[in-house]
Amino acid sequence: MGFVRVDVTGQVKGKYEAGTLNLYIGDTQIGKVLETSQGLEHDMFRGYEFEQDKIYRYEQENPDQITSYVDNCEEGWC
């Protein structure tokens, strides 16, 4: 199963906490922005990526979906 990259930039909120700009989607922290000698650095948590001023989340391409609540209906027991 592969993964797809989904642009979640519009869902991300920044909160300045204890001298660090933390990045959140809802109540879940997804990364932080750090100021270094080379400028701003985006430290993203696992499953998230910062690229060209956008934030992406990796999701399963085809997550398992329930197609039926019962199996083997053709056997006549359901």
C-alpha positions as CSV (number, residue, x, y, z in Angstrom):
1,M,0.0,0.0,0.0
2,G,1.4,3.4,-1.0
3,F,1.1,6.8,0.5
4,V,-0.2,10.1,-1.0
5,R,0.9,13.6,0.0
6,V,-2.0,15.8,1.0
7,D,-1.6,19.6,1.3
8,V,-2.9,20.6,4.8
9,T,-1.4,24.1,4.9
10,G,-4.8,25.7,5.3
11,Q,-5.5,23.6,8.4
12,V,-2.3,24.5,10.3
13,K,-2.3,27.0,13.1
14,G,0.7,28.3,14.9
15,K,0.9,28.9,18.7
16,Y,3.8,30.7,20.2
17,E,4.6,28.7,23.4
18,A,7.7,29.1,25.6
19,G,9.7,30.8,22.9
20,T,8.9,28.4,20.2
21,L,6.3,28.6,17.4
22,N,4.5,25.2,17.6
23,L,2.4,24.0,14.6
24,Y,-1.0,22.3,15.2
25,I,-3.8,20.8,13.2
26,G,-6.7,20.9,15.7
27,D,-5.3,19.9,19.1
28,T,-2.5,17.8,17.6
29,Q,1.0,19.2,17.4
30,I,2.6,18.4,14.0
31,G,5.9,20.3,14.2
32,K,7.6,23.5,15.2
33,V,9.4,26.4,13.6
34,L,12.9,27.1,15.0
35,E,15.1,30.2,14.4
36,T,18.7,29.1,13.5
37,S,21.8,31.0,12.3
38,Q,20.7,30.0,8.7
39,G,17.2,31.4,9.2
40,L,13.9,29.6,10.0
41,E,13.9,25.8,10.2
42,H,10.7,23.7,10.1
43,D,11.0,20.7,12.4
44,M,8.0,18.5,11.3
45,F,6.8,15.5,13.1
46,R,6.6,12.0,11.5
47,G,4.1,11.9,8.7
48,Y,4.4,15.7,7.9
49,E,6.6,17.6,5.6
50,F,7.4,21.3,4.9
51,E,8.2,22.1,1.3
52,Q,8.1,25.4,-0.7
53,D,6.0,27.2,2.0
54,K,3.4,24.4,2.2
55,I,2.8,21.7,4.8
56,Y,1.9,18.2,3.7
57,R,0.6,15.1,5.5
58,Y,1.3,11.6,4.2
59,E,-1.8,9.4,4.2
60,Q,-2.4,5.8,3.0
61,E,-3.4,5.8,-0.6
62,N,-6.2,3.2,-0.3
63,P,-7.1,2.7,3.4
64,D,-9.0,-0.5,4.1
65,Q,-12.7,0.2,3.9
66,I,-15.5,-1.9,5.1
67,T,-17.4,-3.0,2.0
68,S,-19.8,-5.3,3.9
69,Y,-20.6,-5.9,7.6
70,V,-21.0,-9.6,6.9
71,D,-19.1,-12.1,4.8
72,N,-20.4,-15.1,2.9
73,C,-24.0,-13.9,2.6
74,E,-24.2,-16.2,-0.4
75,E,-24.2,-19.1,2.0
76,G,-27.7,-18.0,3.3
77,W,-26.9,-17.4,7.0
78,C,-27.3,-13.6,7.0
